[in-house]
Amino acid sequence: MMYAIESKNNDARLKKAHELELSSEEDAPTCIAANPKGKTIVSSINRSKAAIEKGQNKNCRVFTVAKTSINGGKSANTICSVSDYDYQKCMTFDPLGKLVAAGASDGTVAVLQFPAMHPAFPFVEAADEVNDVSFNAEGKWLAVATNDELKILKAKTGSVVQTIDNPHTSSGQPAVFRFARFGGQAGVLRFAASKTKTKMQDAMYTVLNTRSRKQAYIAIWNTLTWTRIATRPVSNSPITTFATSRDGRLLAFATASLQIGICDAHTLRILARIHSAHAFAITALAFDNTGRFLVSGSADETCQVIAIPDKWPTAWDALFAVAHGNIQIVIMVFVMLVAIALSFSLRS
């Protein structure tokens, strides 16, 4: 099912546009990716159990979006397994819309030429089930994230550029790589604490969920030196889905506690938190192409649209708002501080 975003006076809603019914013998779609250069999408839909056991899954399917319909096209197999328990966990297009990368629960990484849907190179076997795949802004590199390892591959050949293992927080807590996304084209990251300056196009973001499942972090890497330049805690529960805006300015994440967070990609400062965003697990997040809306989807079978403001409040604005909303507490604290100061003054 496909929906269009309709907006008026900063009020946005979803309107049903198209619907395509699948065979009852097929699985439900497990992931989807939109071509940035055309009106086509790819989605992974497992075939029947018999077809999978014969090695004829051809789960990765192309659909063309027309004015009044969604039309099926070519398909290809991007999962090595012949078990119907395995499925595609993630897929994405490169920025030019010429390659499709897919990662599966059996550890298979496939890259297909688009629109031919032929393998760009043989399957790559990851260390574990694949959590995320992502191309960099130039489409030259492909990041493949598993729990214990992050591999950077050449997008055209599949050869390994860099491997990062032993994921951990800045304090040394063991963690897992949940997502990995490259930075956008424009802007510069500056961090006074580490005295570093990195171009956005040379940055990569990783989501780290601690193995204790008590915290989640976002880390920024410099892909020229492959050093971590910043790590920030963003949640007290694991992150379940993650998105970056097309212009690279914003990051969005959803957590196991049903919270949606939006943060500044340059500083990792939290700009907004939406508590109890859905009733059940939040499984999908995506910015629209304009960066004006953030769409979330959930296992509770609901979607919602969040309007992105033109300007976010500064840290001082947020502090002032908190103080203004708790003016009585502020006055009490101020009076106590004055009293303490007078007490010390009289004693001296």
N, C-alpha and C positions, 0 to 999 in steps of 0.2 A: 504494500500500500504506500502511496506517495502523497505527500501533502505540500501545499504552498503556504508561505508565510505572508499573511496580510497584516499591514500595519496602518494605523491612523492615530495621530495625536499621541505618539509614544505608547499606544496600546496595540499589542501584537497578538495574533491568534493563528491557529493552523486551520487550513481549509483543505478538505480532501480533493485531490486532483485526479489520481489514477489508482487502479487496483488490478492486480494480477493474481489469479487463483492457481495454486500449484497442485500437482497430483497428490492424492492421499497416500501414495506409497513413498513419497519423498519426505525428507526431513525439513524442518523449518530453517530459514536463512540464519546463519550464525554470525556473519559479518558482511559489511558492504563498503564500497568505496566509489566515490564519484570522480569522473574524469575532469580535471581542471580545464581541459581544452575542448570539451564537446559535450553533447547531450547524451552521454552514455554512462552507465554504471556497471560495476561488476559486483557479484554477490556469490557467496559460497553456500550451496545447497546440496547436501548429500543426496545421492540417488538412492534407489531401493537397496535393501540389504543384499539381495542376490547380485546386483550390479557391482556393489562394493567388493564382495567376496571374489568376484571374477576379475578384479582389477580394472573395472570399467566405470569408475565413479564419475569422472568428468564433472566434478563439483563446482568448479569456478566458471560462472556463466556471465555472459555479456547481455545487457539489456539496453535497448535504445528507447529514449523517452520522446514520444511524439506529443502532438497537441492534445490528443484524446485517448492515448493508450500507451502501454508499455509493451514493447515487442522484444521477444527473445532472439538471441543470435548465437554466436559461436560459444563453445565451451571447451574446457581443458581440465585435466586432472592435476591437482596441486598437492595431493596427499599420498604418501607412499603406502600407508597402512591399508590392509584389507579387512580391518575390523570396523564395524559400524559404530563403535564407541568413540573413535577418533573423529575429529572435526577441525575445521579451519577456525583459528582463534582471532586472526587479524589479517588485514590486507590494505594496501594503499597503492595509489598511482605515484609515479615520479612527477615533478613539476611540469614537464613537457607533455605528459599524457602518453608517453611512448613505451613505458614499462609498467607492469603490475607486479608487486611483490606480495607474497602470502606466507604466513607462518602457521603451522598446525600443531595440534596437541601431541602428535607423534614425533615432534622435533624436526619435521620437514620444512625447509625454506625453499620456496620456488619463486623464480622470477621469469615472467612471460613477456614476450614482445607484443605490443598492442598496436593495431587491432588483430594481428595475425593469430595471437594466442599460442605461439610456439615458444618453447623454452629458450631463454636467452643463454642459459648454461645449465649443466646437469644439477639436479637437486643437491642442496647443501644440507648436511645433517648437523643440527645444533646439539648442544650438550644435553638439553632437556626440552620440554614442551616450550613453544615459542610464545612469549607474552606480548611482544610488540615488534613491528617493523616500520622503518621510517627512512625516507630519502632525504638527503640534504638539499639546500636551496638550489644548488647547481645540478642536482641529479646524478652526481658522480659517485656518491657513497650511499651505502645502505646499512643502517643500524639494525642489528638483530638482538633483541633482549630476551634472555632466559633468567630464571631465578638467580643463578650463580655466576652468570657470565654475560658480558656485552661484547659482541663482535661487530667490527666495522668492515664491510666488504666493498670491493669495487663493484659498482652497479652493473657494469657490462660483462664482467668476467667471473665474478664471485670469489676472486682471490682475497685473502685476508689482509687488511690494512693495519688493524689494531685489535688487540684483545684486552679487555679490562675484566678482572675477576675479583673475588673477595669483596663483594659489596658490603659497605659499612657506613655508619653515620660519622659525623665529625668527632663524636665522642668515643667511637670505636664499637658501637653496638652492631652486632651482626644484622644484615638486612638482605633483601632480595631486590633485584631490578624488576620493577613492574612495568615501566614505560621508558622509552627513549625517543626524544624528538629533537631535531636540529633547529637552530635559531633561524630567524627571518633574514631578509636581505639588508634592511636598513637599521641604522642605530649603532650605538657603542655602549657596552656594559662597563661601568666604573664601580669599583669596590674600594672604598677608602681603607677598610681594615686590612686588606691584603695588598693594597697599593697596586692593583692590576687594572688594565684597560684592555678590553677584548671587543672586536667587532662582532655584531650580532650574527653575521654569516659564518663566523668561526666558532660559534658557541653551540653546545648541545645540552639539553636538559634531560636529566634522568629522575624518575620517581623511585624513591627508596622506601619500602615498607619494612619496618623492623620485624624480625622473626618472632618477637614477642607479641606482635600485632597491637602494640600499644601506642605507636607513633608512626607518622609518615613524614618524609622529608622530600624536598626538591633540591637537586644539586645541579650546578652549572659547570660544564667542562670547557676548557680551551682545546679545540681540536687541532691546533697547530703544535701544541706541546703535550697534549693529552694529560693535562693536570687539572685537578678539581679546583675551581677558583671561588666557589661559594656553596654553602649548604645551609638550608633554612628549614626548621620544623614548621609544618603547615597544618597538621591535624593530629588528634589524639586517637585516631582509628585509621585502618588501612585505606589507601586510595584504590578505588575500584575502576575508575575510568578517567581519562586525561585528554585535554585538547589544547591546541595552540591556534590563535587567530592567524588568518592568512598573511596579515602584515607583520606578524611577529611581535606585536605590542603586548598581547595579553595571553595568559595561561588560565585554564580552567580545570578544576578537578572535582570529582565526587567521591564521597567516602562511604565506608560501611555503616556509618552512623546516619546515613541519609542526608548528608550535608553537601551543598555545592559551594565551592569557593572560587573566587576570581582574583588573580594577582597580577601585578605588574611584571612583565617579563624582564625588564631591565634591572629591577631591584629585588624582586620576589616579595615585595610588600603586598599584604592581603588588602584588596580593595573592597571586597564584599563577601559576606557569608550568608547563605540562605539555609536556614535550619528546617528540617523536616520537609525537604523539597519534594519527596515522594513517599508513598506508603511502604514500598518494598525496595529491594536493591536497585540502585541506579546503574544501568548497564551501558549507557551511551551518552556522549556529550559531543557537540560539534558547533563551531561558529559558522555563520553564513559567510558567503564570499565578501560581503561588505564590512563584516566585523561589527555590525549594528545589533545582531541578535545571537544569543546562545540558546541552543535547543538541547533539552535533556530527555532521555527516554528511560523507562523503568520496567522491571519485571511485574509491576502492578498494572501493566498494559495502558499506561498513560504517557503522554508527551506534554511538555510545556515549553513556552518560549519566554526567554528573559531578555528584555530590552537593555542594551548597553548604553549608558549615558555618554554624552559627548565629552564631558569633563568629570573626572573623579575628584573627590575631596582630598586635600593634602593631609599629611599626618597631623598637622596642627589643627586643621578643621575638625578631624575626627576627635582629637583630644578635647577641643572646645565643646563639641557636641556632647561628649561623655560628661564633662564638667557641668554643662548647662542642664543636662537631664538629672544630675544628682547634686543640685545646688545646695541643698540642706546639708548633705554630707561634707561638701567642700567647705561650707561655712564653719561647721563643727570642727573639722580638721584645722582650719585656719585659726580659730579661737584657741584650740588646744596648743598649737605651736606658739601663739603669742603668749599664752599663759606660762608655758615652759620657759620661753625666753625671758619673761619678766622675773620668774622665780630665780633663774641663774643670775640675773642682773642684781636682784636684791641681795643674794647671798654674797656676791662679790663686793 
